[in-house]
Structure formats: C-alpha cells, structure tokens
C-alpha cells in the first residue's frame, strides 16, 4: 500500500460462465456503489467511481459529508481463464492524508499553546497525524473490501 492509494487483488474460481459472472458482478457492484452515494462509470471491465461531497444548508450534515474519506477509486474484473477471474480495486487516499495532516496540525497547535514547547507540540502533531492516517486507512480498507465482498 502506497501513501496515496490502497489497492488489493483477489482471484476467484467460478462455476459458471465467466462472461455471465462478470456481467452479474458489474450490476451488483454498480448497485452497491449507488447505495454508497457514488457515481460510477464503466470503462471496459473497470468501474471508476467518485463520491462527491455535497454542501448542504444543515451545518451538521456538512461536517459528516466532509469526513467521508472513501471518495474516488476503481474496481475492475478480468477473466484469467474460463473458470477463474481476478478482481482488483484501488482507492485514492489523498483526502485522508489531507484530513490527518490537518488534524495533526490542529492538535499540535493546541499542544503548543498548552505546553509552550515547540518540539513537544511538533512531536504530538506528527504522532496524531500518523495515528489518524492509520485509523483512516483501516476504515477505508474495511469499507472498500466490504463493498467488493458484498458484490462477489
């Protein structure tokens, strides 16, 4: 896993015709992404999805929309042979990185005002940034893995 994207691959043996399974998978994944509030488009056997953050008039809803970290990615399926397929998916983590650095800077600034030691506030800010990034990565991983698992 790189710093700005999470990707995974799964191979699966199937007992039906691979073309029928691929079409069924595409329909299921598109429906799952629609329920996930993501726009999707097909490009050959790859589904690109994008989840836009909506700005509403209700301030609490704006905060919830901004914290949605699974925003953009792709899910693909390809045939290996007549009874085996490969499913791959990739999610961009740039919004997660931005949010974790922002939270780390905020916590570091608060620690700087409280302790007035710059080194301690920098360490606390970096520590919170790293913690938030890895927590977010685990949330993204479980979310996208669940989306793909429900469509298989």
SULVENDA-V451672 format. One record per residue. RES is the residue in one small letter. PHI is phi in whole degrees, 0 to 359 (* if undefined). D_CENTER is the distance of its C-alpha to the mean C-alpha in Angstrom with 2 decimals. Layout:
res->RES phi->PHI d_center->D_CENTER
res->RES phi->PHI d_center->D_CENTER
//
This chain:
res->x phi->* d_center->12.24
res->x phi->277 d_center->12.96
res->x phi->287 d_center->12.43
res->x phi->250 d_center->10.40
res->x phi->203 d_center->8.23
res->x phi->245 d_center->7.30
res->x phi->224 d_center->9.44
res->x phi->207 d_center->11.57
res->x phi->222 d_center->14.67
res->x phi->219 d_center->16.87
res->x phi->257 d_center->20.46
res->x phi->220 d_center->22.22
res->x phi->274 d_center->25.89
res->x phi->240 d_center->26.79
res->x phi->249 d_center->30.16
res->x phi->241 d_center->30.24
res->x phi->299 d_center->30.42
res->x phi->294 d_center->27.28
res->x phi->295 d_center->27.48
res->x phi->294 d_center->27.65
res->x phi->294 d_center->24.71
res->x phi->296 d_center->22.55
res->x phi->297 d_center->23.62
res->x phi->296 d_center->22.96
res->x phi->297 d_center->19.44
res->x phi->300 d_center->18.73
res->x phi->294 d_center->20.21
res->x phi->293 d_center->18.36
res->x phi->291 d_center->14.86
res->x phi->293 d_center->15.89
res->x phi->294 d_center->17.23
res->x phi->296 d_center->14.21
res->x phi->293 d_center->12.05
res->x phi->294 d_center->15.10
res->x phi->293 d_center->15.17
res->x phi->274 d_center->11.58
res->x phi->64 d_center->13.07
res->x phi->239 d_center->11.53
res->x phi->276 d_center->14.10
res->x phi->230 d_center->14.30
res->x phi->217 d_center->16.91
res->x phi->267 d_center->18.45
res->x phi->222 d_center->19.61
res->x phi->59 d_center->21.75
res->x phi->256 d_center->19.78
res->x phi->238 d_center->16.33
res->x phi->251 d_center->14.32
res->x phi->264 d_center->12.47
res->x phi->234 d_center->10.53
res->x phi->216 d_center->10.24
res->x phi->248 d_center->9.98
res->x phi->271 d_center->12.75
res->x phi->270 d_center->13.81
res->x phi->270 d_center->17.25
res->x phi->259 d_center->20.08
res->x phi->247 d_center->22.46
res->x phi->274 d_center->25.81
res->x phi->273 d_center->24.96
res->x phi->295 d_center->23.91
res->x phi->295 d_center->22.17
res->x phi->293 d_center->19.90
res->x phi->300 d_center->19.09
res->x phi->294 d_center->17.92
res->x phi->293 d_center->15.66
res->x phi->297 d_center->14.16
res->x phi->291 d_center->13.66
res->x phi->273 d_center->11.73
res->x phi->286 d_center->8.86
res->x phi->263 d_center->6.08
res->x phi->270 d_center->3.38
res->x phi->244 d_center->6.14
res->x phi->211 d_center->6.88
res->x phi->179 d_center->7.16
res->x phi->214 d_center->9.86
res->x phi->228 d_center->11.34
res->x phi->233 d_center->14.89
res->x phi->221 d_center->17.91
res->x phi->220 d_center->21.16
res->x phi->272 d_center->24.49
res->x phi->271 d_center->25.96
res->x phi->211 d_center->29.21
res->x phi->292 d_center->30.59
res->x phi->238 d_center->29.35
res->x phi->216 d_center->26.16
res->x phi->231 d_center->22.77
res->x phi->234 d_center->19.72
res->x phi->248 d_center->16.18
res->x phi->229 d_center->13.51
res->x phi->215 d_center->9.87
res->x phi->212 d_center->7.89
res->x phi->232 d_center->4.67
res->x phi->280 d_center->6.26
res->x phi->247 d_center->6.47
res->x phi->294 d_center->9.69
res->x phi->290 d_center->9.42
res->x phi->295 d_center->8.62
res->x phi->298 d_center->11.56
res->x phi->299 d_center->13.64
res->x phi->296 d_center->13.35
res->x phi->291 d_center->14.20
res->x phi->293 d_center->17.06
res->x phi->297 d_center->18.29
res->x phi->294 d_center->18.54
res->x phi->297 d_center->20.24
res->x phi->296 d_center->22.64
res->x phi->296 d_center->23.51
res->x phi->296 d_center->24.23
res->x phi->297 d_center->26.12
res->x phi->294 d_center->28.17
res->x phi->296 d_center->29.05
res->x phi->295 d_center->30.07
res->x phi->294 d_center->32.12
res->x phi->288 d_center->34.03
res->x phi->284 d_center->34.66
res->x phi->262 d_center->35.79
res->x phi->57 d_center->36.78
res->x phi->249 d_center->36.04
res->x phi->295 d_center->33.76
res->x phi->295 d_center->32.86
res->x phi->294 d_center->31.86
res->x phi->293 d_center->29.72
res->x phi->295 d_center->27.97
res->x phi->296 d_center->27.35
res->x phi->296 d_center->26.06
res->x phi->298 d_center->23.72
res->x phi->295 d_center->22.34
res->x phi->297 d_center->22.10
res->x phi->293 d_center->20.17
res->x phi->298 d_center->17.76
res->x phi->295 d_center->17.16
res->x phi->298 d_center->16.97
res->x phi->295 d_center->14.45
res->x phi->295 d_center->12.19
res->x phi->288 d_center->12.56
res->x phi->295 d_center->12.22
res->x phi->297 d_center->8.89
res->x phi->299 d_center->7.82
res->x phi->292 d_center->9.43
res->x phi->293 d_center->7.90
res->x phi->298 d_center->4.22
res->x phi->300 d_center->6.56
res->x phi->292 d_center->8.73
res->x phi->295 d_center->6.90
res->x phi->289 d_center->5.95
res->x phi->295 d_center->9.28
res->x phi->292 d_center->11.00
res->x phi->299 d_center->10.32
res->x phi->290 d_center->11.79
res->x phi->295 d_center->14.40
res->x phi->287 d_center->15.69
res->x phi->265 d_center->16.29
res->x phi->284 d_center->18.14
//
